[in-house]
Amino acid sequence: MSPAELRGRCLSFQGAEETFPFGPNTSVFKIGGKMFALSQLGADELQVSLKCEPTLAEQLREMHAEVTPGYHLNKRHWNTVTIGGSLPDQMISDMIEDSYDLVVSTLPERLRRALGWRANRQG
């Protein structure tokens, strides 16, 4: 997955926006004003930090060397994923979608409805 593909995937979700609250080198992808992904797209080693359900976050870290506790984030709820290793792009894409869904699920119902979001969507 290239930086452009990562950006495109993060922006592919309804209502997603890219912001730069930490400076011009750090892309923060938000939905409803809340962050669901964070990446320095121009870094030598491409990584993305993603929100994750705590039990799954720990399992992913145990199973994959590319998944580590969230860098400068709440390590219980965030993982940092190194891109370009052995993780398939589809798995990374699924983790991005899971992060988006976790954040959307905390938004007020009127915003979730406006986004056309429904819990436990398939595919």
SEFIDREN-497706 format. One record per residue (C-alpha): residue number from 1; residue in one letter; x, z, y. Coordinates in steps of 0.05 Angstrom, whole numbers, plus 5000, padded with zeros to 4 digits. Layout:
<rs>
 resi resn   xx   zz   yy
  NUM    A    X    Z    Y
...
</rs>
This chain:
<rs>
 resi resn   xx   zz   yy
    1    M 5000 5000 5000
    2    S 5029 4979 5067
    3    P 5019 5015 5133
    4    A 4969 4962 5154
    5    E 4931 4970 5089
    6    L 4930 5046 5097
    7    R 4904 5040 5168
    8    G 4852 4989 5145
    9    R 4828 5033 5089
   10    C 4821 5094 5134
   11    L 4783 5053 5185
   12    S 4738 5020 5133
   13    F 4690 5079 5131
   14    Q 4628 5081 5175
   15    G 4644 5116 5241
   16    A 4718 5126 5227
   17    E 4765 5123 5287
   18    E 4840 5125 5298
   19    T 4865 5174 5350
   20    F 4934 5197 5374
   21    P 4928 5271 5393
   22    F 5000 5286 5369
   23    G 5033 5228 5405
   24    P 5038 5153 5396
   25    N 5073 5156 5328
   26    T 5021 5196 5290
   27    S 4955 5164 5272
   28    V 4899 5214 5262
   29    F 4837 5186 5229
   30    K 4773 5223 5246
   31    I 4699 5222 5233
   32    G 4652 5259 5278
   33    G 4712 5287 5316
   34    K 4742 5318 5252
   35    M 4806 5295 5219
   36    F 4805 5266 5149
   37    A 4873 5232 5147
   38    L 4939 5237 5183
   39    S 4999 5190 5178
   40    Q 5061 5166 5215
   41    L 5050 5093 5198
   42    G 5118 5072 5224
   43    A 5158 5123 5185
   44    D 5212 5100 5136
   45    E 5175 5137 5080
   46    L 5100 5123 5085
   47    Q 5058 5185 5073
   48    V 4987 5205 5087
   49    S 4957 5275 5091
   50    L 4887 5281 5063
   51    K 4836 5336 5056
   52    C 4821 5355 4984
   53    E 4779 5405 4946
   54    P 4827 5463 4932
   55    T 4824 5462 4855
   56    L 4833 5387 4853
   57    A 4889 5391 4904
   58    E 4928 5437 4858
   59    Q 4916 5393 4797
   60    L 4940 5331 4834
   61    R 5003 5367 4856
   62    E 5017 5389 4784
   63    M 5006 5319 4756
   64    H 5041 5275 4809
   65    A 5108 5286 4843
   66    E 5083 5243 4901
   67    V 5028 5294 4918
   68    T 5052 5356 4954
   69    P 5020 5411 4996
   70    G 4997 5386 5064
   71    Y 5056 5383 5113
   72    H 5040 5428 5173
   73    L 4968 5435 5149
   74    N 4927 5486 5110
   75    K 4961 5478 5042
   76    R 4899 5501 5005
   77    H 4856 5444 5031
   78    W 4906 5388 5047
   79    N 4955 5346 5007
   80    T 5009 5300 5032
   81    V 5014 5237 4989
   82    T 5077 5194 4988
   83    I 5059 5120 4983
   84    G 5103 5070 4948
   85    G 5118 5111 4886
   86    S 5082 5109 4819
   87    L 5012 5125 4846
   88    P 4967 5064 4842
   89    D 4937 5039 4907
   90    Q 4867 5050 4879
   91    M 4882 5124 4867
   92    I 4907 5131 4938
   93    S 4846 5094 4963
   94    D 4801 5141 4923
   95    M 4836 5202 4953
   96    I 4824 5175 5023
   97    E 4750 5165 5007
   98    D 4745 5235 4978
   99    S 4777 5264 5041
  100    Y 4727 5225 5085
  101    D 4669 5249 5042
  102    L 4692 5322 5045
  103    V 4695 5320 5121
  104    V 4629 5282 5129
  105    S 4595 5333 5083
  106    T 4610 5386 5136
  107    L 4579 5347 5194
  108    P 4510 5362 5220
  109    E 4455 5327 5181
  110    R 4435 5282 5239
  111    L 4507 5255 5241
  112    R 4509 5245 5166
  113    R 4443 5207 5170
  114    A 4468 5165 5227
  115    L 4529 5146 5185
  116    G 4484 5128 5126
  117    W 4523 5177 5084
  118    R 4496 5208 5021
  119    A 4529 5260 4977
  120    N 4556 5241 4909
  121    R 4555 5166 4922
  122    Q 4580 5121 4867
  123    G 4637 5070 4875
</rs>
